[in-house]
Amino acid sequence: MTSHVQVKLLAASLLLAFSASAAASEFSTSAPPTLASNYDVSPLQNDQTYSGFIVTYKKGSTEHSNAGAAVQNVGVAVSRARLAIAGGMASLNAASGKAIGVHYGRKLAAGADLVRTARPLSAVEASTLIKQIAADPAVAFVEPEYMLQAVDVVAPAAAATFTTPDDTYYARYQWDYLAAAGANFFDSSLNANVANWGGANIQNAWSLADGSGVVIASLDTGVTQHPDLNLGLADAGYDFISTAAVSGRATDGRVSGGWDTGDWTTAGQCSSTSTAKNSSWHGTHVFGTAGGEITNNTTGMAGTAFNAQVVPVRVLGHCGGSNADIADAITWASGGTVAGVPANAHPAKIISMSLGGSGACASTSVLGTAITGAIGRGAAVIVAAGNSNANVSNFSPASCSGVVAVAATGITSRRAYYSNYGKGITLAAPGGGVYQNDGSSGTQTNSGFIWSTINAGTTTPTTATYGGMAGTSQATPHVAGVVALMQSYRLALGKALLTSAQVTSVLKSTAAAPHVAAGTTKPIGAGILDAYKAVQTAGTQP
């Protein structure tokens, strides 16, 4: 289905990549797994293969400080698992045959070792190997290296202190920045007014703060050139994707700069059942919403913390992004040290991650450890809850300890049909309901999406434009931007920055109750983000 709007750079169409059923199947929706004390196999998926294993050795053990010993340890586990070179299910039962080779990957910033097998393993083989590695007394924790994905329901849809910004398309598209007071918002796709009960009250918060003095790190696909974006720190960002197949570069290795060169895929590239897809420009979209979009410049649209600095960190490429790479990026973004990567000259106090994957987050996992470290360095970590209409407890990093886990709501204030839910949700924010009246199907509307900067290229970047997306991915940068407004207001008042725990407390205490009853079977946290109240309350804290 296609609808067209012709406006300046916006010439385009609502090209929706996923249906409701596809969105629900993006991640596993099984019940939360019970994690073993020193290993996690919950991220393993039957249609994927695994060649990387992340092993955290106990401090004081030989393996902890000796890469050769770590490789030898995993090699012994391979032999015990009877994993032969040939592969296949038969290898699990092979009584003889040459075992597959093992080589060292790298030491992760969180202290774990990434070790790789010479051939990819099936989910069953990977599970067997992980349990064999964990049987060694020197092992504190072991998990697979696996791919996380951007959490969107739809692909980009090109289209169409001051009181109201003068940005060209603000009034026509950005319902999410307004107060949730039931005022009419004109939806051009319906040619009718829609009562806005879902806005996050960001426009009113601009009377208090604009994000000045605060750095946000956006861990995503990177960012593209766009005349309506503040790209002052784009070159200061970093591309943490370490493998050529995912980065799209000719060789393995990381590079400086947070630029998005595209994440398109061909059929079968990511798994035996994966379909071809165009580049998403997902990172450019969330970058703009968090605060990268230049605001009150008579051009385009507005960003949340528009005078904050946003550092793009590329962690998602072709087929997604590795948990090992993302963990290192979290450490670096918050000012921690990552071997082989220059120090971050602009450490962030807010880390925004619109990404996720299946599996509960153990505190000793590589993501859990990296997030704990980032919080310890003073960063608030904001994470998308996921789009599987399932309990957030079975998704990572949304279930990691200490994060602000964000669910999605639409313009009516209802939980978006795709949004994850559960006791682990901190609060909700506008993510877009897609369909009229925030239903689970029906007529797709302009007010069903969050609008921001994107690119028109199908593979590599071409023309800068604007587009609508929906998902907990879109809800997350709203919260990240509001946290930047909160901290900016504190700086303007001459007060110390809030800790991560204080940020969470303020967000919860100021969240607005949904206009439409949320119900108790699928809770979405303390309520819906109210930016003005959050910023105002942040200023009153000691």
ChimeraX attribute file (.defattr): number of C-alpha atoms within 10 A of each C-alpha:
attribute: neighborCount
match mode: 1-to-1
recipient: residues
	/A:1	7
	/A:2	9
	/A:3	14
	/A:4	14
	/A:5	15
	/A:6	11
	/A:7	12
	/A:8	11
	/A:9	14
	/A:10	19
	/A:11	16
	/A:12	20
	/A:13	19
	/A:14	23
	/A:15	16
	/A:16	18
	/A:17	15
	/A:18	14
	/A:19	12
	/A:20	17
	/A:21	11
	/A:22	14
	/A:23	22
	/A:24	21
	/A:25	13
	/A:26	19
	/A:27	24
	/A:28	18
	/A:29	18
	/A:30	12
	/A:31	12
	/A:32	16
	/A:33	14
	/A:34	10
	/A:35	14
	/A:36	13
	/A:37	12
	/A:38	20
	/A:39	26
	/A:40	25
	/A:41	22
	/A:42	22
	/A:43	24
	/A:44	23
	/A:45	17
	/A:46	9
	/A:47	12
	/A:48	16
	/A:49	20
	/A:50	21
	/A:51	17
	/A:52	26
	/A:53	25
	/A:54	26
	/A:55	31
	/A:56	28
	/A:57	23
	/A:58	16
	/A:59	13
	/A:60	9
	/A:61	14
	/A:62	14
	/A:63	21
	/A:64	20
	/A:65	16
	/A:66	11
	/A:67	19
	/A:68	12
	/A:69	14
	/A:70	24
	/A:71	22
	/A:72	15
	/A:73	18
	/A:74	26
	/A:75	21
	/A:76	16
	/A:77	21
	/A:78	24
	/A:79	18
	/A:80	15
	/A:81	23
	/A:82	23
	/A:83	29
	/A:84	22
	/A:85	15
	/A:86	13
	/A:87	16
	/A:88	14
	/A:89	13
	/A:90	12
	/A:91	18
	/A:92	17
	/A:93	12
	/A:94	14
	/A:95	10
	/A:96	11
	/A:97	13
	/A:98	12
	/A:99	21
	/A:100	18
	/A:101	17
	/A:102	20
	/A:103	18
	/A:104	18
	/A:105	16
	/A:106	15
	/A:107	21
	/A:108	22
	/A:109	23
	/A:110	25
	/A:111	16
	/A:112	23
	/A:113	28
	/A:114	24
	/A:115	23
	/A:116	22
	/A:117	21
	/A:118	13
	/A:119	17
	/A:120	16
	/A:121	21
	/A:122	20
	/A:123	19
	/A:124	16
	/A:125	21
	/A:126	24
	/A:127	21
	/A:128	20
	/A:129	26
	/A:130	25
	/A:131	19
	/A:132	20
	/A:133	27
	/A:134	24
	/A:135	14
	/A:136	14
	/A:137	10
	/A:138	19
	/A:139	21
	/A:140	19
	/A:141	23
	/A:142	28
	/A:143	29
	/A:144	30
	/A:145	23
	/A:146	23
	/A:147	23
	/A:148	22
	/A:149	23
	/A:150	26
	/A:151	26
	/A:152	27
	/A:153	30
	/A:154	22
	/A:155	22
	/A:156	29
	/A:157	25
	/A:158	25
	/A:159	24
	/A:160	26
	/A:161	13
	/A:162	10
	/A:163	10
	/A:164	13
	/A:165	18
	/A:166	17
	/A:167	17
	/A:168	17
	/A:169	20
	/A:170	22
	/A:171	17
	/A:172	15
	/A:173	24
	/A:174	20
	/A:175	32
	/A:176	27
	/A:177	24
	/A:178	23
	/A:179	21
	/A:180	24
	/A:181	13
	/A:182	15
	/A:183	13
	/A:184	13
	/A:185	20
	/A:186	19
	/A:187	17
	/A:188	15
	/A:189	15
	/A:190	14
	/A:191	8
	/A:192	10
	/A:193	12
	/A:194	19
	/A:195	16
	/A:196	23
	/A:197	24
	/A:198	33
	/A:199	27
	/A:200	28
	/A:201	21
	/A:202	26
	/A:203	22
	/A:204	21
	/A:205	28
	/A:206	22
	/A:207	13
	/A:208	18
	/A:209	25
	/A:210	26
	/A:211	27
	/A:212	18
	/A:213	15
	/A:214	26
	/A:215	27
	/A:216	32
	/A:217	29
	/A:218	33
	/A:219	29
	/A:220	32
	/A:221	37
	/A:222	30
	/A:223	34
	/A:224	29
	/A:225	19
	/A:226	18
	/A:227	14
	/A:228	24
	/A:229	24
	/A:230	21
	/A:231	22
	/A:232	12
	/A:233	17
	/A:234	21
	/A:235	14
	/A:236	16
	/A:237	27
	/A:238	26
	/A:239	26
	/A:240	29
	/A:241	30
	/A:242	19
	/A:243	18
	/A:244	15
	/A:245	16
	/A:246	21
	/A:247	29
	/A:248	16
	/A:249	15
	/A:250	9
	/A:251	11
	/A:252	14
	/A:253	14
	/A:254	19
	/A:255	17
	/A:256	16
	/A:257	20
	/A:258	28
	/A:259	22
	/A:260	28
	/A:261	20
	/A:262	25
	/A:263	23
	/A:264	19
	/A:265	19
	/A:266	13
	/A:267	12
	/A:268	11
	/A:269	15
	/A:270	20
	/A:271	12
	/A:272	11
	/A:273	10
	/A:274	14
	/A:275	12
	/A:276	12
	/A:277	17
	/A:278	17
	/A:279	24
	/A:280	27
	/A:281	30
	/A:282	30
	/A:283	29
	/A:284	29
	/A:285	31
	/A:286	34
	/A:287	34
	/A:288	31
	/A:289	27
	/A:290	32
	/A:291	31
	/A:292	33
	/A:293	32
	/A:294	23
	/A:295	25
	/A:296	19
	/A:297	14
	/A:298	15
	/A:299	17
	/A:300	24
	/A:301	28
	/A:302	33
	/A:303	30
	/A:304	32
	/A:305	37
	/A:306	27
	/A:307	23
	/A:308	24
	/A:309	25
	/A:310	32
	/A:311	31
	/A:312	33
	/A:313	32
	/A:314	31
	/A:315	35
	/A:316	30
	/A:317	29
	/A:318	22
	/A:319	22
	/A:320	23
	/A:321	29
	/A:322	23
	/A:323	24
	/A:324	30
	/A:325	25
	/A:326	26
	/A:327	24
	/A:328	25
	/A:329	26
	/A:330	33
	/A:331	26
	/A:332	28
	/A:333	32
	/A:334	29
	/A:335	21
	/A:336	19
	/A:337	18
	/A:338	19
	/A:339	12
	/A:340	8
	/A:341	14
	/A:342	11
	/A:343	14
	/A:344	19
	/A:345	12
	/A:346	20
	/A:347	22
	/A:348	27
	/A:349	27
	/A:350	28
	/A:351	27
	/A:352	30
	/A:353	29
	/A:354	30
	/A:355	28
	/A:356	26
	/A:357	25
	/A:358	28
	/A:359	28
	/A:360	24
	/A:361	24
	/A:362	23
	/A:363	16
	/A:364	21
	/A:365	27
	/A:366	31
	/A:367	25
	/A:368	22
	/A:369	22
	/A:370	27
	/A:371	27
	/A:372	22
	/A:373	19
	/A:374	25
	/A:375	21
	/A:376	13
	/A:377	18
	/A:378	19
	/A:379	27
	/A:380	30
	/A:381	29
	/A:382	29
	/A:383	31
	/A:384	37
	/A:385	42
	/A:386	39
	/A:387	30
	/A:388	26
	/A:389	22
	/A:390	23
	/A:391	23
	/A:392	32
	/A:393	24
	/A:394	26
	/A:395	27
	/A:396	25
	/A:397	33
	/A:398	34
	/A:399	27
	/A:400	25
	/A:401	17
	/A:402	18
	/A:403	25
	/A:404	29
	/A:405	31
	/A:406	38
	/A:407	37
	/A:408	33
	/A:409	32
	/A:410	34
	/A:411	30
	/A:412	27
	/A:413	29
	/A:414	26
	/A:415	33
	/A:416	29
	/A:417	24
	/A:418	28
	/A:419	31
	/A:420	32
	/A:421	29
	/A:422	18
	/A:423	14
	/A:424	23
	/A:425	26
	/A:426	27
	/A:427	26
	/A:428	38
	/A:429	30
	/A:430	37
	/A:431	33
	/A:432	35
	/A:433	34
	/A:434	32
	/A:435	20
	/A:436	20
	/A:437	21
	/A:438	24
	/A:439	18
	/A:440	16
	/A:441	14
	/A:442	11
	/A:443	14
	/A:444	21
	/A:445	20
	/A:446	27
	/A:447	31
	/A:448	29
	/A:449	28
	/A:450	26
	/A:451	33
	/A:452	31
	/A:453	33
	/A:454	30
	/A:455	26
	/A:456	22
	/A:457	16
	/A:458	15
	/A:459	17
	/A:460	17
	/A:461	18
	/A:462	12
	/A:463	14
	/A:464	18
	/A:465	23
	/A:466	27
	/A:467	25
	/A:468	29
	/A:469	30
	/A:470	30
	/A:471	34
	/A:472	33
	/A:473	33
	/A:474	32
	/A:475	31
	/A:476	30
	/A:477	34
	/A:478	32
	/A:479	32
	/A:480	30
	/A:481	33
	/A:482	29
	/A:483	32
	/A:484	32
	/A:485	34
	/A:486	32
	/A:487	30
	/A:488	28
	/A:489	25
	/A:490	22
	/A:491	18
	/A:492	14
	/A:493	11
	/A:494	10
	/A:495	15
	/A:496	11
	/A:497	20
	/A:498	22
	/A:499	17
	/A:500	23
	/A:501	14
	/A:502	14
	/A:503	20
	/A:504	21
	/A:505	14
	/A:506	20
	/A:507	28
	/A:508	21
	/A:509	15
	/A:510	21
	/A:511	22
	/A:512	21
	/A:513	15
	/A:514	22
	/A:515	16
	/A:516	12
	/A:517	10
	/A:518	16
	/A:519	11
	/A:520	8
	/A:521	8
	/A:522	16
	/A:523	21
	/A:524	31
	/A:525	21
	/A:526	19
	/A:527	24
	/A:528	31
	/A:529	32
	/A:530	30
	/A:531	33
	/A:532	24
	/A:533	21
	/A:534	25
	/A:535	29
	/A:536	19
	/A:537	15
	/A:538	25
	/A:539	22
	/A:540	10
	/A:541	12
	/A:542	8
